[in-house]
Amino acid sequence: MAKRKLEDLNLLDDFLFGSVVNYPEIGEKFIRELLHVIFGKDFGKLTVIPQKVYHGSDTDKHGARLDVYIEENYADESENTTTVYDVEPDKNVNDVSILPQRVRFYHAKIDARSLKSGESYCMLKKVVVILITPYDPFGLNRMIYTIRNKCDEVPTMPYDDGARTIFLYTKGTEGIPSEELEKFLYYMEHTTEENAVNDNLRNIHKMVNLVKQDEEVSLEYMKIFEREEMLIQQGIQQGIQQGIQQGRKEEQANTKREYQRAEKEKTRAEKEKARADQLEKELQQLKRKLERS
């Protein structure tokens, strides 16, 4: 696998996105810029948690790792006014068919931890899962797909359970997205200075450059790459060993089958010889009888 340089990574790469979100004094600023472009508004109090992990309820249950978990809070004692945002850059085109199930699982994991025992359901946090992809998740060439629950029989009937999923396709052209969002999504996939074409993107690009030039970030990237290379080599060696073992098993099985076939032929030949000997013996006895008569 050819190694990509850190400076060549874009914001759809997990490592660079995670590094920017994790970087001291930058992560929250970056998230504010990102949310501002997506929703067209400024945000108040935010709590940003990079790489938030939800473990399975038991060792045999599936967990989830969120790229960045964001909580927005504003004061209102009459209800829970907390909204959770989960932002996930995703380049894994092999999993497109299961995206609905995947985001359903993310919603479920977040919901399960957002309501304390004995609290009313009205205190359940609103949850918005945002996936940013360089592939079209639904094949309709839209830049924005917003998914909410609704009533099939009366689609216009108000029904807000606080759950929303937004898919942002970087190459989409259908719909009427804002120009700012269009430029931002292009920059996410092509994270270079010439694509930082407005104040928002220029601010983000300064953050990205600061992260890319950090020696500790570069060292961590090198370690991760070497670790992945080691795992790949281990996988190759394991595959070779498994192939050798499988070959040996097949060879042993073939040898056993040949031996069994040879034994059957030997047994058949011995039976044929015994039958021929018996016939010869009977012929000799008959010949002697004829000679005496």
C-alpha positions in Angstrom: 0.0 0.0 0.0 1.5 3.4 -1.1 1.9 5.7 1.8 0.0 9.0 1.5 1.8 12.0 3.0 0.1 13.8 5.8 0.0 17.0 3.8 -1.9 15.1 1.1 -4.8 14.1 3.3 -8.1 15.8 3.1 -10.8 16.4 5.7 -12.7 13.2 4.6 -9.8 11.2 5.9 -10.5 9.9 9.4 -7.0 10.7 10.6 -6.9 14.4 9.6 -10.5 15.1 10.6 -10.0 13.4 14.0 -6.6 15.3 14.5 -8.2 18.7 13.8 -11.2 18.0 16.1 -8.8 16.7 18.8 -6.3 19.6 18.5 -6.2 21.9 21.6 -7.9 25.3 21.1 -8.8 24.4 17.5 -11.3 21.5 17.7 -14.3 23.5 19.0 -13.6 26.4 16.6 -13.5 24.0 13.7 -16.7 22.4 14.7 -18.4 25.8 15.0 -17.3 26.7 11.5 -18.6 23.3 10.2 -22.0 23.6 11.9 -22.3 27.2 10.8 -21.9 26.2 7.2 -24.2 23.2 7.4 -27.1 24.9 9.3 -26.5 28.5 8.3 -26.5 29.9 11.8 -24.2 30.5 14.8 -24.2 28.1 17.8 -24.1 29.0 21.4 -22.7 26.7 24.2 -21.2 23.6 22.7 -19.6 20.6 24.3 -17.3 18.8 21.8 -16.1 15.2 22.5 -13.9 13.7 19.8 -13.9 9.9 19.3 -16.8 9.2 21.7 -17.1 5.5 22.2 -20.4 3.6 23.1 -19.4 0.2 24.3 -21.8 -2.8 23.8 -24.0 -3.7 26.7 -22.1 -7.0 26.9 -19.0 -8.5 25.4 -21.0 -10.0 22.5 -23.0 -6.8 21.7 -22.0 -4.3 19.1 -20.6 -0.9 20.2 -20.2 2.3 18.2 -17.4 4.9 17.9 -18.5 8.4 16.9 -16.0 10.6 15.1 -17.1 13.7 17.0 -20.0 14.0 19.5 -21.3 17.5 20.0 -23.9 18.8 22.5 -25.6 22.1 22.1 -27.3 23.5 25.2 -29.5 26.5 25.9 -31.5 27.4 28.9 -35.1 26.3 29.1 -36.4 24.6 32.2 -39.7 23.4 30.6 -38.0 20.8 28.5 -34.7 19.3 27.5 -33.2 21.7 25.0 -30.0 19.7 24.4 -29.3 18.7 20.8 -26.7 16.1 20.1 -24.8 16.2 16.7 -22.8 13.3 15.5 -20.6 14.3 12.5 -19.1 11.4 10.4 -16.9 11.9 7.3 -17.3 8.5 5.5 -15.3 7.3 2.5 -16.3 3.6 2.8 -18.3 3.1 -0.4 -18.5 -0.6 0.2 -21.1 -0.1 3.0 -23.6 2.1 1.1 -26.4 -0.5 1.2 -26.4 -0.6 5.0 -26.1 3.1 5.7 -29.8 3.4 6.9 -29.2 0.6 9.4 -25.9 2.1 10.5 -27.3 5.5 11.3 -30.3 3.9 13.0 -27.9 2.1 15.3 -26.0 5.4 16.0 -29.3 7.0 17.0 -30.2 4.1 19.2 -26.8 4.1 21.0 -27.0 7.9 21.6 -30.6 7.7 22.8 -29.9 4.9 25.2 -27.4 7.0 27.1 -29.3 10.3 27.0 -32.2 9.6 29.3 -31.7 9.0 33.0 -33.7 6.5 35.0 -37.1 8.0 36.0 -36.9 10.9 33.7 -39.8 11.8 31.4 -39.5 11.1 27.7 -39.8 14.8 27.1 -36.3 15.1 28.4 -34.9 12.9 25.6 -32.2 14.8 23.7 -32.7 15.6 20.1 -30.2 13.8 17.9 -28.8 14.8 14.5 -26.5 12.4 12.7 -24.5 14.0 9.8 -22.6 11.9 7.3 -20.4 13.6 4.8 -19.6 11.3 1.8 -17.7 11.5 -1.5 -20.1 9.0 -2.9 -23.9 9.3 -3.6 -25.6 7.4 -0.8 -29.0 7.1 -2.6 -28.1 7.6 -6.3 -30.2 10.8 -6.8 -27.3 13.2 -7.2 -28.5 15.4 -4.3 -26.0 17.3 -2.2 -28.3 17.1 0.8 -30.6 14.2 1.9 -32.5 15.0 5.1 -34.2 12.0 6.8 -36.9 12.3 9.4 -39.6 9.9 10.6 -43.1 10.6 9.3 -46.6 9.1 8.9 -46.9 7.1 5.7 -50.7 7.7 5.4 -50.4 11.4 6.0 -46.9 12.6 5.1 -47.8 16.2 6.0 -48.9 15.3 9.5 -46.6 16.9 12.1 -44.5 14.2 13.7 -41.2 15.2 15.4 -39.5 12.6 17.5 -36.3 14.6 17.7 -34.3 12.3 15.4 -32.8 13.6 12.1 -30.2 12.3 9.8 -28.4 14.5 7.2 -26.4 13.0 4.3 -24.1 15.5 2.6 -22.8 14.3 -0.8 -19.8 16.3 -1.8 -20.4 16.0 -5.6 -24.2 16.4 -5.6 -25.8 18.9 -7.9 -29.5 18.5 -7.5 -31.5 20.6 -5.0 -30.7 24.2 -4.1 -27.9 24.1 -1.5 -26.3 27.3 -0.3 -23.1 28.3 -2.2 -21.2 28.3 1.1 -22.1 24.7 1.7 -21.2 23.7 -1.8 -17.8 25.3 -1.5 -17.3 23.7 1.9 -18.1 20.2 0.8 -15.8 20.6 -2.2 -13.1 21.7 0.2 -13.7 18.8 2.5 -12.8 16.4 -0.4 -10.1 18.7 -1.8 -8.4 20.3 1.2 -6.0 22.7 -0.5 -5.3 26.4 -0.1 -6.7 27.2 -3.6 -10.0 25.7 -2.6 -10.3 27.9 0.6 -12.2 30.5 -1.3 -14.1 32.4 1.5 -13.4 33.6 5.0 -15.0 30.5 6.6 -12.8 28.2 4.6 -9.7 30.3 5.0 -10.2 30.1 8.8 -10.6 26.3 8.5 -7.5 26.0 6.3 -5.3 27.8 8.8 -6.4 25.2 11.4 -5.7 22.3 9.0 -2.2 23.7 8.2 -1.4 24.1 11.9 -2.4 20.5 12.5 -0.5 19.2 9.5 2.7 21.0 10.5 2.6 19.7 14.1 5.5 17.2 14.6 3.5 15.1 17.1 0.6 14.8 14.7 3.1 13.7 12.0 4.7 11.2 14.3 1.3 9.8 15.2 0.3 9.5 11.6 3.6 7.6 10.9 3.0 5.2 13.8 -0.6 4.5 12.6 0.6 3.9 9.1 3.4 1.6 10.3 0.9 -0.2 12.5 -1.5 -0.7 9.6 1.4 -2.0 7.4 2.4 -4.4 10.1 -1.2 -5.7 10.4 -1.4 -6.0 6.6 1.9 -8.0 6.6 0.6 -10.1 9.4 -2.6 -10.7 7.5 -0.5 -11.7 4.4 1.7 -14.0 6.4 -1.3 -15.5 8.1 -3.0 -16.0 4.7 0.2 -17.7 3.4 0.3 -20.0 6.4 -3.4 -20.8 6.1 -2.9 -21.5 2.4 0.1 -23.8 3.2 -1.9 -25.6 5.9 -4.9 -25.9 3.6 -2.6 -27.2 0.9 -1.2 -29.8 3.2 -4.7 -30.8 4.3 -5.7 -31.2 0.7 -2.6 -33.1 -0.1 -3.1 -35.4 2.9 -6.7 -35.9 1.9 -5.7 -36.7 -1.7 -3.0 -39.1 -0.4 -5.6 -40.8 1.8 -8.1 -41.1 -1.1 -5.4 -42.6 -3.3 -4.4 -45.0 -0.6 -8.0 -46.1 -0.1 -8.4 -46.4 -3.8 -5.3 -48.6 -4.1 -6.4 -50.7 -1.2 -9.8 -51.3 -2.9 -8.0 -52.2 -6.1 -5.7 -54.6 -4.2 -8.7 -56.2 -2.5 -10.5 -56.5 -5.8 -7.5 -58.0 -7.5 -7.0 -60.5 -4.7 -10.7 -61.6 -5.0 -10.3 -62.0 -8.7 -7.1 -64.1 -8.2 -8.8 -66.2 -5.6 -11.8 -66.8 -8.0 -9.4 -67.7 -10.8 -7.5 -70.1 -8.6 -10.7 -71.8 -7.5 -11.8 -72.2 -11.2 -8.4 -73.6 -12.1 -8.7 -76.1 -9.2 -12.2 -77.1 -10.3 -11.0 -77.6 -13.9 -8.2 -79.8 -12.7 -10.5 -81.9 -10.6 -12.9 -82.3 -13.6 -10.0 -83.2 -15.9 -8.9 -86.0 -13.6 -12.4 -87.4 -13.4 -12.7 -87.5 -17.1 -9.3 -89.3 -17.4 -10.4 -92.0 -15.0 -13.7 -92.7 -16.7 
